Amino acid sequence: MIRAWLAALACAQSCAALAQSDDPAALRREVDELKARVSAIERRLGEPVVATASDPSGWAKVDRGMTQAEIKGLLGEPHKAFDLDGSRVWYYSYRGGAGSVFFDSAGRASSFQRPSGVR
């Protein structure tokens, strides 16, 4: 999400100029310049800031109806992802416990089980 926002911000400064240009070479140069700027921003930021799957603290905020992106933002990448009885399941394992999130066909959390010891 941060990357998309930064890319949009970088593009906003030159979108008006692009819309007025009929020169394909100028458009290509502008696109290449924007790609370089986004790459530079990404290098400075490093990886997107999300929870790591080794940190169970995000479980306290998990709730039904959350999107997969929201869940991933709280819990990080799942250790395992699979389909079970028509539902997508993300499984997270931690020292001392495990948790899972079930998603409906719309990609929203329909149920979840927190690791033991996490409220």
N, C-alpha and C positions, 0 to 999 in steps of 0.2 A: 504494500500500500504506500509506503514511504517512497519507493522508487517511482511508482506511477505518478504520485503527486509532484515529485521533483522533475520528472520528465515533462509533465504538463506545465509546470512553472517555467522551465527552460524554453519550452515551445511557445509559450504565450508572448514572449518578448519579440519573436520574429514571425509569428503567424500572419500578422497584417502585411508585412513585407512579402511573404510568400504568396499570399493571395493576389497581390498586385503584379507579380512577376510572370512573364510568359516565356522566359528563357529557361529551358530544361537544364542547361549546365549550371545556371545560378541556383536553381532549385536543388540540384544534386549536391552542390557545394554547401548549401545551407543545411541540408539533411545530414551530410557528413559532419559538419561542425556541431550540430545538435547531438548527434550520436557521441561524438568525442566529449562534449560537455557532460552528458549524462554518465558516460563511463567514468569520467574524472570524479563526479559526485559520488558514484557508487563506490569507487576505490576509497574515497575519504571516509565514507560511512561504514564500509565493511559490509557484512551481512546484515539483513534486516533484523531489527530488534524484536525477537519473539522469545517466549519461554523455551527452555530446553526440556526435553522429555525426561530428564533426570531430576527435574524440580517439580514436586507434586503440589506446590503452593497454589497454583492456578485453579485447582479443582474447587476451591471455595466459591469461585465465581461462575462455575459452569451451571447452566440452567437449560430446561427444555425450550425448544424453539430457536436456539442459537444456530447460526450458520456454521458450516465447516470452517470457513475463514476465521470466525470468531473463536471457535474451539481451538484451532491451530494457534491463534494468537495467545491464548491462555496456556495451552499445554505443550505447544511445539509439535513436531512431526510425531505421528504415532509410531510405536515400535512395530506394530503389525496392523494391517488393514485387510479386511476380508468381507465377504458377503455371507450372511447367515439368515436363512428363512426369508429372503427378499429384502433384508435390511443391510445397509453398509455399516460395518462395525470397525471402530478404531480402538485398538488395545494398547494400553500403556502399562509397563511394568516398572516397579521401583523396588529398591531394597525394602523388604518388609511388607510389600503389598502390590496390588495391581488395580487398575481401573479400566473401564470401557465406556464408550459412547456409541449408541445406536442412532443411525440417521434414517429419516423417512425418505420417500422417493423425491421430495423437494430439496433434499440435502440439509434439512434442519434436524437438530438433536431431538429425538423422540423419547429417549430414556438414557440413563447413565448410571454407572455404579462407581462411586468414589473409592479410592484406595482406603483400606482400613486406617483409622487414625486421622483422616482428613475430614473436616466438617464443612 
